[in-house]
Amino acid sequence: MNNALREIFAKQGRMAQALDGLSDDADLFAAGLDSLAIVNVMLAVEDRFDVEIPDEYLNRATFSSIAALASVLHKLQAEQAPT
């Protein structure tokens, strides 16, 4: 999942710094991610992982790092998993 998120951020994040040298916990806003790019990232993530990110997760903390977004996606996938 983290590699897929890296690809999405690289394509949609319009970041000033390459993700190659950043850890999964690195602050993506410090690397150049901005609020406008988050919309593109969110749409690509929803499409790629077939989820809808609820309003409660549409905040800076969710998109602050690859690890943070992966954590939210794991929660959403677990909630949507058939029982």
N, C-alpha and C positions, 0 to 999 in steps of 0.2 A: 504494500500500500504506500509506504513512504517514497519508494522510487516513482510510483505513478504521480504522487503529489508533487514531487520535485519537477517532473516533466511539466505538469500543469502550471506550477509557479514560474518555471523558466519560459514557457510560451505566453502565459496570460498575465504574469505579474509585473511586467515592464520594470523590472528591478535594475538598479544601477550596478549592483554587485552580483557576480555569478554565484550560483548555489553550490558549485563544486567544492569550495573550501569551507562551507558552512555546516555545522552540525545540525541534527534534527531539532535541537532545542534553541538554535540561534534566533535572535530577534529579527524577523523579516522586515519589520518597519525600519529598523536601523540599516538594513541592506537596501532600502529604497522602495519597498512596497508602499503604495498609497491607497487611500480609500476608494478611488476610482477603479483601480486595478482589482480590488477585492471583488467587485461585482463580476468581472470577467472570470476570476478564479472560481467564485462561488458557482456560476453557471456551468463552468467546465467540470467542476467536482460533482455537481448534481447529475450531469449527463454521464460522466465516466463511471460513477458508483451507483447510479440509479437510485438516488435518495433525494429527498427534499429537505433542505436545511431549514428547520423551524425558526421563527422570528427570535426566539429566546437565545439562539446561537449566533445570530447575526450581530456580532460585536467584535471589537478589536482583539479581545483575548482569544477568540476562536481561530483567528487568522494570524496570530502573532508568531507562530512557528509551525513547522511541519509536524512536530510531535503533538502540538495542541490540536491542530486540525485532524490529525489521525485519531486522536483520542475521541473527539466528537463523532467522527465517522464510525468508529467501532461501537459507540453507544447507539447511534442511529440504526446501524445494521442489526445490532442485537435486539433493539425494540421492534424492528420490522421483520425479524426472522419468524417463520411460521412455528407455531407451538404444537 
